[in-house]
Amino acid sequence: MDINANVFSNEDITVTYEPRCCVNAGICAKQLSEVFRNSVIPWIDLDGAKTKTIINQIKKCPSGALKYYSNKKDVA
């Protein structure tokens, strides 16, 4: 099993997923399956929703396995 962080980026944000931290609550996939996909590789598709929607979903991650960083220096 891969224990390294997985990194996914689009123009706006970079999302990291740390499998060793994940408690497999499934909140991400249940609530935003267009982005967090269980049976597709890569399992995170940042083109599946608007960046703000993805950020709001990442903030709901109970374990902190999902994190995001802005790719823009002057984001308001």
C-alpha positions in Angstrom: 0.0 0.0 0.0 1.3 3.4 -0.9 1.9 5.6 2.1 3.2 8.6 0.3 1.2 11.7 -0.3 -0.7 11.9 -3.6 -0.6 15.3 -5.2 -3.1 16.7 -7.7 -3.1 20.2 -9.2 -5.1 22.5 -11.4 -4.6 26.1 -12.2 -5.9 27.3 -8.9 -5.0 24.8 -6.2 -2.9 21.8 -5.4 -4.6 19.0 -3.4 -2.6 16.5 -1.4 -4.0 13.2 0.0 -2.1 11.3 2.7 -3.5 7.7 2.7 -1.8 6.9 6.0 -3.9 9.6 7.7 -7.2 8.7 6.0 -9.9 7.2 8.3 -11.9 6.1 5.2 -15.0 8.0 6.3 -15.9 8.4 2.7 -17.3 11.9 3.1 -15.3 13.2 0.2 -16.6 10.6 -2.3 -20.2 10.6 -1.0 -20.6 14.3 -1.1 -18.5 15.3 -4.2 -18.2 12.1 -6.3 -17.5 14.2 -9.4 -14.0 15.0 -7.9 -13.3 12.2 -5.4 -13.9 9.0 -7.3 -13.7 5.6 -5.7 -13.2 3.4 -8.8 -11.1 5.5 -11.2 -7.4 6.3 -11.3 -6.4 9.0 -10.7 -9.1 9.1 -8.0 -9.1 12.9 -7.6 -10.2 14.9 -10.6 -10.0 18.6 -10.0 -11.8 19.3 -13.2 -15.0 17.7 -11.7 -16.1 20.8 -9.8 -15.4 24.5 -9.2 -12.3 25.2 -7.1 -14.4 26.8 -4.3 -16.6 23.7 -4.1 -13.5 21.4 -3.9 -12.0 23.6 -1.1 -15.2 23.5 0.9 -15.3 19.7 0.6 -11.6 19.3 1.6 -12.4 21.3 4.8 -14.9 18.6 5.8 -12.3 15.9 5.8 -12.4 14.5 9.4 -8.8 13.1 9.4 -7.0 15.9 7.6 -5.8 13.4 5.0 -7.0 15.9 2.3 -5.3 19.3 2.2 -5.1 22.1 -0.4 -2.7 24.9 -1.2 -3.3 27.9 -3.5 -1.2 28.0 -6.6 -1.7 31.8 -6.9 0.1 34.3 -4.8 -2.6 37.0 -4.8 -5.8 35.0 -4.2 -8.4 36.9 -2.3 
